[in-house]
Every structure is written in structure tokens, then in C-alpha cells.
Amino acid sequence: MVVRRPEDVLAFTRPTDSFLCGIAANVYQLEFVRFSLRDIDSSQVLFDIEKPVGQNPTGDDDPLRTNIYSFPKEFLQLRTIGAQILFTVGPQPVPKFRMIERHYFRGRLLKSFDFTFGFCIPNSTNSWEAIYDLPVFSADEIAAFVAAPGEVQSDSFYFAGDQLIMHVKSSYTYT
């Protein structure tokens, strides 16, 4: 199946087995240079990472497109988080920049997020914060997530218009 449109990824019921587009699909030269998470209720920063500009992956299966996160199990009890990204755009304008992120556990969709940034001007640096209302998990679900490191997984799909231009895979461990 060739995935080209947002409707395709919104139909997924489990994480993908591989990347759905190559590095070359990023014709807009989008580069994520900072990512941070914060608890909206307390304003506590939970995660913050920055990379130097110009360190884009070059191979189609480059490990820079795979993230491994480790959070305390209390993270699973948060109600709302803010995810802020700082990204740069190359010399072409990006039409209708959109991110769809889907989280799974053992083949079950836990949550799906769909955010639209809109138009990005060429040669710009942009900041985008998405506010996530997290699902309420039962004590049994939280125990299952903690007991299965890396089995909570997500796929993040980035679109320009209806064209898939980036795909990032992540796994999560809760301790």
C-alpha cells in the first residue's frame, strides 16, 4: 500500500512495520532542531532535547528517525501536555503543514492526534506547540505499559498538503 494522504494513516490500527517514505520525500528540507514536553498543569518541563542545525539524516533507515523515550510511570497520569517543536524550512514554502501522531500498545490504538500548522514561509525558523489532552488510563493499563518496555509505540506522519514528506517512529518505556 502506498501511503500518500492523511486519510491513509488515519485508518491505521497498529504501528507501521517500516518507514512509509524515504528521507528524499522531505523536499521542503524541514529540520526539527528542538523538541520539548511540559506538563500544562504544573508547567514542569518533562523532556527537552536540542540538536545542531544541519544534522539531518541521510539514509532511509537512519536512527535519527527513530526515537526511544523513557518517562516515569507518573507521566501516564498527566492530563494535558504541551509538545513544542522548533523547526527550520528550506528555500521552498510548505503548504498546509500537518502532523498526525498515533500511539499504540500491543496492536491497540491508544490515542490519535491531528494538528495543522498551516503555511510555512521559505528559509524560516518556526516554533509550534501542540496541546495534548491525554487519555485516562486504568491502573491495570498503566501496570501493563510499565511491564512492557518499548511496547507503547507511535508513528508521527508529517504532510505538506496531502503529500507525506516525513515519518518518525518512537517507542516508550515507563519506569
DARAPE-V134546 format. One record per residue. PHI is phi in whole degrees, -180 to 180 (999 if undefined). BURIAL is b if it has 24 or more other ideal C-beta (glycine too) atoms within 12 Angstrom, else e. Layout:
phi->PHI burial->BURIAL
phi->PHI burial->BURIAL
//
This chain:
phi->999 burial->e
phi->-90 burial->e
phi->-94 burial->b
phi->-128 burial->e
phi->-125 burial->e
phi->-56 burial->b
phi->-60 burial->e
phi->-63 burial->e
phi->-75 burial->b
phi->-68 burial->e
phi->-90 burial->e
phi->-66 burial->b
phi->-115 burial->e
phi->-153 burial->e
phi->-65 burial->b
phi->-74 burial->b
phi->-83 burial->e
phi->-151 burial->e
phi->-72 burial->b
phi->-94 burial->b
phi->-152 burial->b
phi->-85 burial->e
phi->-57 burial->e
phi->-64 burial->e
phi->-67 burial->b
phi->-81 burial->b
phi->-70 burial->e
phi->-89 burial->b
phi->56 burial->b
phi->-66 burial->b
phi->-138 burial->b
phi->-86 burial->b
phi->-113 burial->e
phi->-155 burial->b
phi->-142 burial->b
phi->-141 burial->b
phi->-123 burial->b
phi->-141 burial->b
phi->-78 burial->b
phi->-65 burial->e
phi->-66 burial->e
phi->-103 burial->e
phi->65 burial->e
phi->-71 burial->e
phi->-77 burial->e
phi->-98 burial->b
phi->-160 burial->b
phi->-155 burial->e
phi->-138 burial->e
phi->-132 burial->e
phi->-125 burial->e
phi->-63 burial->e
phi->-62 burial->e
phi->94 burial->e
phi->-106 burial->e
phi->-77 burial->b
phi->-65 burial->e
phi->-117 burial->e
phi->-104 burial->e
phi->-67 burial->e
phi->-116 burial->e
phi->-59 burial->e
phi->-63 burial->e
phi->-69 burial->e
phi->-95 burial->b
phi->-122 burial->b
phi->-111 burial->b
phi->-123 burial->e
phi->-111 burial->b
phi->-129 burial->e
phi->-130 burial->b
phi->-66 burial->e
phi->-62 burial->e
phi->-62 burial->e
phi->-55 burial->b
phi->-70 burial->b
phi->-103 burial->e
phi->-69 burial->b
phi->-95 burial->e
phi->-143 burial->e
phi->-126 burial->b
phi->-111 burial->b
phi->-111 burial->b
phi->-111 burial->b
phi->-122 burial->b
phi->-116 burial->b
phi->-142 burial->b
phi->-112 burial->b
phi->-123 burial->b
phi->-76 burial->b
phi->-75 burial->e
phi->-102 burial->e
phi->-68 burial->e
phi->-106 burial->b
phi->-84 burial->e
phi->45 burial->e
phi->-69 burial->b
phi->-140 burial->b
phi->-121 burial->b
phi->-121 burial->b
phi->-125 burial->b
phi->-125 burial->b
phi->-111 burial->b
phi->-135 burial->b
phi->-141 burial->b
phi->48 burial->e
phi->79 burial->e
phi->-112 burial->e
phi->-71 burial->b
phi->-89 burial->b
phi->-163 burial->e
phi->-138 burial->b
phi->-122 burial->b
phi->-142 burial->e
phi->-126 burial->b
phi->-117 burial->e
phi->-85 burial->b
phi->99 burial->e
phi->-80 burial->e
phi->-119 burial->b
phi->-76 burial->e
phi->-65 burial->e
phi->52 burial->e
phi->-119 burial->b
phi->-113 burial->e
phi->-129 burial->b
phi->-117 burial->e
phi->-139 burial->b
phi->-115 burial->e
phi->-105 burial->b
phi->-99 burial->e
phi->-108 burial->b
phi->-88 burial->e
phi->-86 burial->b
phi->-70 burial->e
phi->-88 burial->e
phi->-105 burial->b
phi->-75 burial->e
phi->-61 burial->e
phi->-66 burial->e
phi->-64 burial->e
phi->-61 burial->b
phi->-62 burial->e
phi->-66 burial->e
phi->-64 burial->b
phi->-66 burial->b
phi->-77 burial->e
phi->-127 burial->e
phi->-56 burial->e
phi->82 burial->b
phi->-85 burial->e
phi->-84 burial->b
phi->-133 burial->b
phi->-141 burial->b
phi->-120 burial->b
phi->-113 burial->b
phi->-114 burial->b
phi->-118 burial->b
phi->-122 burial->b
phi->-115 burial->b
phi->65 burial->e
phi->-105 burial->e
phi->-102 burial->b
phi->-70 burial->b
phi->-118 burial->b
phi->-151 burial->b
phi->-143 burial->b
phi->-125 burial->b
phi->-112 burial->b
phi->-138 burial->b
phi->-131 burial->b
phi->-131 burial->b
phi->-124 burial->e
phi->-121 burial->b
phi->-119 burial->e
//
